[in-house]
Structure formats: C-alpha cells, structure tokens
Amino acid sequence: MAASVVAPVTPAVLSWARTQAAVSISELAKRVDVSEDRVRAWEAGEAFPTVAKLRAISDMVKQPMALFFASAPPEHGLQVPPDFRATDAAPGRRLTRDIRLAEERRDIFKRLAPGLVAESPWPTWADAQSATPAEVRTRLGVTIEAVEKAKSHLEALRLWTSAIENQGILVFQMSRVKDDECSGFCVYDSTTPTIVLNGSEAPQRRIFTLLHELGHLVRHSSGLCGLDESVDEERACNRFAEGVLLPPREVSAAIGDVGGVDAVAIVARRFHVSRVAAAIALRRYGKVDQQVVDGELQLVEEARGHTTDHDGFVPPERLHRRNLGDVYLTTVLDAMDSDAISVADATYFLNAKVGMIDKLERELVGSPQ
C-alpha cells in the first residue's frame, strides 16, 4: 500500500523546509501524527517518512514533494525583511508564509511580464528620498479632491493602491495574520518592489500602512512593520505617510475653527485615515492636545480583539483577488490565455483551483476590487 512506502528524503532539505516555513518540530509532529522524536530522526537521517507522511509534510510547509529528494537545500531561501516591529517575537508561520509568497509572486511576475518590468517607472524614484510629501503626492497623481470624493474608505484604498501600482510596485494583501503581529511589510527591488498589507485591518489603516511601506521603499529599504513610534525607522516612515496623506495646509483648511474630537472626526472622514492617525497629525500641527490623542488610542485598545472583519462578508473570489492584487492577477491570467503558461501553472501561481480561476476572471471583469 502507498501509505507504507518509504520516501528517502534528504534530511537537510526536510529540516530546511520546516525552518523556512517557521514550523516547529512539535507542530510538524502533531500535524503528521508522529512523535517529536520521530521527526528528529527524519531530520537526522536515522529514519524516513512514508509517502503519505511526506505528502502531509509537503502540504504543511508549502513545498513541492519533489523538493525533498533534492541533494541539498536551495541556495536561496526566504529573505525575511529587516524587522522594525517593537517586539522580540519572530514572525509566525502564517506571516512567514506570506513573506515567501510575496517573494515568489514577485519573481513569477518578473518572469511572465519582462516588458512591464523593463518599462517600470520605479527606477525614476531613485531620488525620492529627498522629495517633499507634496512632490511624492504629485508623482503618485493623487489629488486631495480625488481622495475627498471617495465614497468609502475602501474606495480610497483602491485609489491609493492603483496609484502605487502604477509606479511599478506590486501590492498584495494577506489574510489570517493578526493586526497586532504585523501591519504590513515591503520587499525592496530595483525594478519591482513589493508591498503587502494586512487585510484584517480597517481600510483606512491599510491606507496609512500602504504609504508607510512606500516610505521604506523610497529609502531603499525592506521592512517588516508594526508602525510603532518607538522604533526610529518606523517613526520616520510614519512621518512620511502622514506628510503625504495629511498635508498641513489642507488639514487646517478642512477643520477651520473646529477643535478636539470633532476636528479628529472631520479629518478622519475627509482624508480617509484612522482617527488615531488624524489625531496624531492634528497634535503635531498644534490643533489638538495630547489628551485627545490618548483618548483615541484608548478607544483602539478597548476595541482590539472585538472585530476581525472590517469589510463585512466578502465572496472568496473577491478576497482572493484582493490578496493577489490586480496587476499580478491580470499578468497570470493573460499568460494563461495566451498559452504562455498552462492552466496547471496558473493554478499554482494563483494558489487557486480551476473553478476559482474562472470566478477570478469574472470578478476581475465585473466589479471593482
């Protein structure tokens, strides 16, 4: 029987794959229903898993079964961005997987769309470190009026996302990573940098994270972020995002003589940012005091953990499209339709079954993200 057939895997590859996926020995043992000592024996080359057990391992660490028979681990493993979160905790398994997916999808995009990569506007941002927030906003082509006309925070998020994608940056989103673990991350690349947002966060917070990650990229830096003010790099990128999203003159004009929490509400609504971001900016512009900021922060702490789905019910194909990003999704679908890749390739590149691909195509044509 297949279940009893031994799979002579390479121990070093098995250990590498487990480590790359941020899976502990105890987690793997529990998943494949063996003892921890058994897993250690596999990684020491003292025993081998069965084909059935290897299939379960492959599924958990998200690596093809064929990889485990290679003579050595791949030379280039996961490159975790510099960690700017105010925590000593290593990235969890889901976050580690999303980092790997972002890097894989960037490389797939570059392989499938060499023309787009060659014409990427991103290299023209080489001098952006010295650009003012107003100049950055002009480069992105997002006006104050366009943001104010957005009918919802989600619509505003789409506006900013599209503007950043137009600069040659891939924008993905991730699911099932808690917002207190990571707000987002970016991976710098000379032609095709990547930003990944935490889809569990409210749209207006994702807008701020999106511009925060752009701040890292214009500094020629990757980053794993929590937007924490106690970390110098994070504070600098927060100021970058704040300057682009909330220009002082326009903010002052929006609130007029209004102060306190009413001013916070006006700015949050009109500029589609979180109330905390609005309060911090207003304090910096001398429009509210620290007590107002502290009050907004307290409200966030009280609400933390009570809500996880800020977008309401989202059809699976729409959520999948959101996470993949329209640029990447369109590139893969176009390659499949032109027979540059097979349907099987597309299912792997999109992490989707054939039926889901049909739904993604209809979703892409029929509705906004």
N, C-alpha and C positions, 0 to 999 in steps of 0.2 A: 504494500500500500504506500501511496505517496507520503503519507504522514510519517512513515518510519524511515524514509530515505534520508541519509545524512548529507548535509551540504557542507563541503570542505571549504569554508570561508577563510579569508586571510585575517588572522586575529587583529593585526594592526589596523586594517580597514574597518573592521567591526567597531573597535574602540574609537577610531577617528569619527565615524559616522554618528555614534552615540554622543560623543562630546560636542560635535558640530551642531547637533540638534538640541543641545542643553538638556539631555535626558540623563537622569541619574541611573546608577546600577539598580537601585531599588525600584524605580519607576519602570524600567525595562523588564525587570524580573516579574513584576506584578502584571504588566501588560501581556507577556507571553506565557504566564502561568508556570514559572520555574522558580527555583530558589536563587538568591543573590549569589551564592557560591557557584551555581551553575553558570551564571553569566560571566563571573570572573574566570571560570575555567575556559569558556569560549574565547575570552579576550587574551588569555594566556596561551592559547593553542593546545590546551590539555584535553579539549573535547570540542565537538562541533554540534551546532543546532541541526534539527531536522529541516527539511524543505518547508514544512508547514510553519515551524517556528521562525525561520528566516523570512517567510512571507509576512508574518506579523511584525517582525523587527523592521523590515523594509517600509511597511505602512506607517509605523510609529515615527521613524526618523526621517521619513520622506526622502528616501534614496532608492534608486532602482536596484532590484535584486542582483543584476549583473555586476554592479559596482563591488559587491562584497567578495567577488572572486578575482579582483584585480590584484596584481603582485604587491602593490603598495598604495597608500592613500594618495589622493590627488595632491599635486604640488601646491595648488592654490585653494585654500579653504575659505571659510567665511571671514570677511574682513569687518569686524564689528566697529562701527564709528566710535570716535572718542566719546566717552560717557560724561556728559555735563549735568546729569541729574544729581540732585543733592541727596544721594543715597549710596550706601555701600553694597547694596544688593546687586548681584549680577543679573543681566537680562534673563527673564524666564523663558520657558520652552516656546511659548506662542510668539513672544516678541522676537526671539532668536530666529524662528522660522520666517517671520515677516521680513526680517533683515535679509535673510538668504533669498527669499522670493523677490525682493526688490532688486537685488544684485543680479539674479538670474534673468529677470524680466528686462532689465536694462540691457544686458548682453544679448538677449534674444532680439530686442528692438533694434539694436545696432547691426545685428546680422541680417534682419529682414528688411530694414529700411536704410541702406547705406547712403542713398541720395538725400534723405531727410537729415541724416547725421552730418553729411558734408556741407549742407546748407544751413546748419543750425545757427541761430542768432546768438547762442550763448557765448561764443568766443568774443563777441563785441562787448561783453560785460567785464572784460579783463580789468578795466579801470574803475569799476563800480565802487570800489572801496572808498574812493574819495567823493562819490556822488552824494548830493544832498537828498533828503527824503523827497523833496519836490521833483528833483531830477529823476529819481527812481520811479516815482509815480508816472511821470511823463513818459519814461521809457516803456512802462507797462501799458500805458494808454488807458488807464482807468481814471475817469474824472470823478470829482466829488458829486456832480449831478447824477452820473450813472449809478453810483452807489446809493444815493438817496432815493432814486426811482425804483430800486429793487423792492419787490412786493413782499419779500420774506428774507430771513437770514439765509435760508438755503439758496435762494436766487442770488443773493450777494456772494455767497461762497462759490457758486458756479461762475460768476463774473470774474472774481479774482483768480480762480483756478484756471479758467480759459486764458486769461492774460498771461499767467506764468507759464502755462504750457506753450503759448505762442513764442516764448523765448527759448525754446528747445529743452525745457525741463520736463521730465516725466513726473506726474503727480499720481500717486496711488493712495489708497486708504486701507486700513487694517481693521479687522473685527476681533472681538473677544480678548482684547488687551485692555486691562483696567486703566482708567484715566489717571489714577494715582501712581501707576508704574511708568508710564511714558505718554507724553502728549504728542510726540511725533519724532521723526528723525530724518536726516538727509545724508546722502552719499555723494560727495563731490566727484565730478568727472569733467575733463576738459571740454568735452563736446555734449555730453548727455547726463547732466546731474539728475539726481532723483530726490523727490520729497515724498515722505509717507506720513499721512495724518491719521490720528486715532479716531476712527469712525464712531466710537462710543461717546465722544464729547459733543457738546452742543455746537451747531453750525457756526455761531458767532465766535466761539472759542477756537474752532478749527481755522477760521479766517485769520485770527491772530497767530496761530501756530504756523500757518502757511507762510505768512510774511516773516515770522521769526526764523523759520528754516531758510528762507531766501537770504536773510541776514547772514547766516552761516556760510551759504554758498558764495555770496559776494566777497566774503573774507577768505575764500578758497579753502573752506573747512567743511568736513563732515561733522555730524553731531547726533548724539542720542540725547533727547531733551526732555526736561520737565518744566522749562520756563521759570526756573527758580531764581529769584532776585539775589540769593546769597552766593550764587556762582558767577564770577566775573564775566565769563564768556556768555552766559545766559542773559545776564543783565544788559550787556552790550547789544545783543540781538533783540531783546525786548524793546530797547530804546529805538532800534532801527524800525521794528514793526510799528511801534507807537507813532514814530515820526511820519511814516508813510500812510498809515490808516487814519491818524487823528492830527492833521496839521493844525497848529495852534490858532492861526487866524480864523480858519473856517470853524473850528470848535467854538471859539469865542463868539463868533457871529451867530452860531446856532443857538446858544443859550441866552444871549442878550444879558439881561439883568437877573436871570433866574439863578439860584444857588442851591446848595445842599443836594439832597437825594433827587429832587426834581430835575436839577441840571444833569445828574448822572443818567436819569431815565431818558432825557432828550438825546443825549449824546449816544447812548447805547442803541436807541431806536434808529436814529438818523444815519449813524455811521456803521451800523450792523456789527458792533463789537459787544463783548460781555460787559456787564455792569461793573465788574471789577476793573477791567481794562479802562473803561470810561472814567471811573473814579480815580484811578492812579494817574491818568493823564491830566484830569482836572486839578488834582492836587499839585502836580508838577507845574501846571500853568497858573497856579495861585488862585484857583476858582473855588476850591473846597478845602477843608482841613483834613488832617489825618483821621479824625473821628469818623468822618464819612467813609473813608477807605476801609477802616477797621470794621465798620458796620456791614459793608458789602462782603468783606472776607468772612465775617461771621456767618452771614446768610449762606455762603457757599459751603462752609463746613457743616452747617446744620442740614443742608440738602444732600451732602455727599452720601452716596450709597442708597439713596431712596429711589433714584431713577437711573435707568441704564439706556433706554431707547428714546433719544430725543427726536427722532424723525417719525415716530409712530410706526405702524405696520408698513414694512417695505417688501414688495414681492422679491423672491430670491434672485430672479434675474436682474432686477434693478440694483439690489445690494451688490451683486457680483460685478455688475458694470461699474458701479461706483468705486469698488475696490481696485478694479483693473485700470480705470482711467480710460477716457475715450481715445486718446492718442494711441496707447498700446493696443487696446481692443480693436480699433479700426485697422491698425497695421497687421495684426494677426489674421483678422477676417479677410482683408484684401489679399494677403499672401495665400490663404486657403482658396479663395475664389479664383485666383489666377493660376492655381495648381503649382505655386512655388513651394508649398508645403502640403502634406496630406491632411485629411480630416483627423487622423490619429495624432499627427503632430499638433494640430490645433487644440485637440482635447487636452494634451499635455501642457502646451503653452498657456492655455486659459484655465487650466485646472477645472475643466468642465466636461460633463458627458455630452454626447452628441445632441441629445434633446435640449440641453441647456444652451448649446451653441445656436440652435435655431431661435430660441427665445431671446438670446442676446442680440442677434441680428435684428429681430423685430423691435426690441427695446431701443436699440441704437437709432433706428429709423423713425420710430413712432412717438418718442417722448423725450423731454429734457431729462438730464441726469438728476 
